[in-house]
Structures are given as C-alpha cells and as structure tokens.
C-alpha cells in the first residue's frame, strides 16, 4: 500500500498547448528558450512526438505570467508559423506524492477516482514519486477530496 500525501494546491494555473510543431531535435530547445527569454516560469511539461513530422507540447504557467506568455507565444509563431496554440485558464495544480516506483497501478487509481467523479484532467506529469495534475479550479476541492479518500490520506 502506497503511503501518499497531497501537497498544497496552487491556483491560477494556465495550461498551454502548442501543436503542429516540427518533430525535430531543436524544436523544444527553441520553444523553451523563447519562454525563458520572456521570463515565463514554466512548471509541468508534457510532450507528444508522433511518428510523423509533427509534435505537440503542453505546459503550465501561472496567470501572473500571462503578458510575458502571450509575447512568447507570438515569438514562437514567428519561428513556426503553422503552430496551433491553445490556452486554458482557471486551473489548479494538485500533486500526489509518495514512493510509487515499486507500486503498480497508482496512476490507474488516480485516473479512476477522478473519472468516477467526472473530474477532467487538463494536464498531467509523473515521476517515480509524484503525479502532478492540473484540474479546473471549480473541481479542485472535489479532486483533492477523492484523492484523499482513495489513498486514505489524513488531513491535519
């Protein structure tokens, strides 16, 4: 049984997706260099490189970086004119922590309890010891509660 905890939630998170990027070695370097130059603090990053010429990347940033983010996306479009961008505001980041590397099925349990409660996952990243999720701010408390219940986390 996994021993888990949920870190304090972070509100005002924006989820950004950039699709139709060229699937080349320097693409992510170029995109994240522009974001760094504009001083956008990027948090969660998830990328899909299809078996084609295109790739997509999603990441999160805080709403306070919105103006810098818009400027950065404008510069990315100048480098890659065919990209399609999407921004989803009003999210909360929830992080479930624990030693998960030797525990099969943790992600399935997370997805299952959220789906059963009709809580949409807007962005997801994982590591050996955490699952980070962005959910709508309106669903954040419910997501927190169902994860506490599923993993028998006691709130202090």
N, C-alpha and C positions, 0 to 999 in steps of 0.2 A: 504494500500500500504506500503510495507516494505521500510524503509529508510536504504540504504546499502552503504557500501564503500568497496573498494578493497585495501588491504594492499600492500605495496611494494613487488614485486616479488622476489623470491630467486632462483637463477640459480645454476647449478652444483649439482643437487639433484640426488641421486641414489635411485631407488625403488628396494627393495629386497623382494623376496617371498620365504618362506620356506614351502614346502608341505610335506605331508606324516609324519607329526609329530604325536606321540601318543596322543590321546584325553584323557589326564589325568590332574589332578589338578596341578601338579608341572611342567608340560612341559613349559609353558610360563615363569615361575619363572627361570627354568634352562636356557632357551634361552636368556632371557634378563639379567640374571646375568652374563653370558659369555660376552655379548656385553658390559655390564658395566665394567667388569674386564679389557676388552681390550680398554676401554675408547672411545667407539663408541657412539657419540651423536645421539641418535635416536629421530626422530621427529614424523611424522604421523604413527599411528599403526592401522591396521585393521585386524581382525581375524575372521575366519570362523571355527566353531566347528560343523562338520557334525554329523548326528545321527548314526555315525559309530565309528570305532576305530581310525580314522584319523582326523587331523585338519590341518589347514594352517594359516600362519600369514604373512602379508605383512607390511613393514615399510619403512620409508625413512631415509636417512642419507646424509651428504654432501660428495662430492667427495674427499675432503681433508682427510677424514677418511678411504679411500679405503684400505690401507695396514692393518690397525687395523681391519677393517671389514672382509677382507679375512682371517686373522688369527682367528677371532672369528667364522666365518663360518666353518673353519677347525675343531675347537674345538666342535662346535655343531654337526658336522658329526661324531665325535668320540663318543659323547654321544648317538646320534640317527643315526646309520649307514644307515638307509633306507630313510633318508630325500632326497628330491629333492629341489635344490635351483636354483633360477633364479635372475639375476641382470639386471636391465635396467638403463643404464646411460643416461646422457644428458637430464635431466628433469628440469622443473621449477615448483616451488610451488606457487600457487595463492590462496589467502584467501579472500573470500567474507564474510564481517562482517555485522551484523545488528541484530535487535531483531526479531528472526524468530520463537520463541516458540509459538506465537499466530497467525502465518501467514501460513496457509495451502498452499502447492503447490510450495514452494520456490525451493526445490530440483528438482521437475519436470521441472520448468522453466530453471534452470541451465542446466540440462541434455538435454533438448530440444534444447536450443540455441546452445549448443556445438555440439550436434549431427547434427543439420541442417548445421553446418559449417564444418562438418567432422573432429572435434577435438576429439581425443582419450583421455579418462581419464585413466591414468595409476595407480593412487591411489587416494582414496577418504576417508576423515574422516569428521564427522559432530559433531556439538554440538547445543545447543539452540541458539547460537548467531554467529556461523560461519560454513562455508563449505570450507574445505581445499582440494585443488585438485593438483595433480601432472600431468602435461601435458608435451609433448616433448618441448624442448627449441625452436624448429622451429615453434611450434604452439602457443607459449606463448603470443606473441603480439596480435595475432588474437583472442585468448581466452579472453584476457583482454578487447579488444575492444567490442566483442559481449556481454560480461557480463556487461560492462558499458552501452551499448545500451539497453539491456534487462531491467536493473534495473535503468535506467535513472540516472546514476552516472555522475556527472560533474567532469572533471579533472581540477585541479588548475594549 
